[in-house]
Amino acid sequence: MRVNPAYKKKIAGKTVIVFDDLTTEGKSLEWARILLSEAGAARVIALTIGKYPSRHTVYQLRPGVTIDPFTTNDITLAHFQTTAGPGGAEEGPSVVLTTAMEHFAAAAEVASEPQAPEAAPARMAHPAPRPVPAGIRSPMTAYKIARQRYLADMLTHLQQHAYPLVWRGEYLIPSGEATTTALWWIALPGQVEQWYDTSEAERLVSGICLAVGIIWEPVAAPGGAPSSPKPSPVWNSGDRPEEPARRPPFLSAPGLRTP
């Protein structure tokens, strides 16, 4: 055993802690202390989780015996003076340490046991169906703005990998208006299909992501103010958030961040 020469300057004048799992009479700890002291350490502290006998043997190099701590030394037990002393006030680990080790042992046993399949996500509360706005409707075969694609990518990701919802998109030109808005038709597990405008759909998707452990943030609302994700949909059918987003969104599901 030797000290790595790369640590020569880092050890000089420092306090060094030697940590081991168990010790018997201290040979390994004492040899480490001698090597580190010869390497220039100002102080060496030895810590172990447990100890077998109650005594500890102190080893000191005999007068005239020198070693190079950074190379392997050809010395034997005859080159040391030994002094036996008490090994501490108590035998065995403390109550706190015993409790900690029992915790880790129990966790290892649980990890090795066959795991039951995960339960299906709980059904989310949903309001009663509401009337569909009048106007000209057409399938959402292509996305008009990146915000819509960003939301659609997450809906598809949830549907395929995380949550058993069904969804489709439509464009609507309301009666008496010339502008186009998006309708998001989403059916949650065991519930009928409902339509949402973009802000409502983003809030619903944020709540589902929260429930299944996915971190997802909607694209900033028009004007630069961030959308406020909520765990359940909030109805506000007057919103028409179809203007281009003020910051570039992630355009595909791989851009989402998971914990």
Stockholm file with secondary structure:
# STOCKHOLM 1.0

chainA/1-259         MRVNPAYKKKIAGKTVIVFDDLTTEGKSLEWARILLSEAGAARVIALTIGKYPSRHTVYQLRPGVTIDPFTTNDITLAHFQTTAGPGGAEEGPSVVLTTAMEHFAAAAEVASEPQAPEAAPARMAHPAPRPVPAGIRSPMTAYKIARQRYLADMLTHLQQHAYPLVWRGEYLIPSGEATTTALWWIALPGQVEQWYDTSEAERLVSGICLAVGIIWEPVAAPGGAPSSPKPSPVWNSGDRPEEPARRPPFLSAPGLRTP
#=GR chainA/1-259 SS CCCCGGGHHHHTTCEEEEEEEEESSSHHHHHHHHHHHHTTCSEEEEEEEEESSSEEEEEEECTTCCCCTTSCCCCCGGGEEEEEEECCSSSSCCHHHHHHHHHHHHHHHHHHSCCCCCCCCCCCCCCCCCCCCCEEEEECCSCSSHHHHHHHHHHHHIIIIICCCEEEEEEEEETTCCCCEEEEEEECTTSCCEEECHHHHHHHHHHHHHHHTCBCCCCCCTTSCCCCCCSSCCCCTTCCCCSCCSSCCCCSGGGSBCC
#=GC SS_cons         CCCCGGGHHHHTTCEEEEEEEEESSSHHHHHHHHHHHHTTCSEEEEEEEEESSSEEEEEEECTTCCCCTTSCCCCCGGGEEEEEEECCSSSSCCHHHHHHHHHHHHHHHHHHSCCCCCCCCCCCCCCCCCCCCCEEEEECCSCSSHHHHHHHHHHHHIIIIICCCEEEEEEEEETTCCCCEEEEEEECTTSCCEEECHHHHHHHHHHHHHHHTCBCCCCCCTTSCCCCCCSSCCCCTTCCCCSCCSSCCCCSGGGSBCC
//
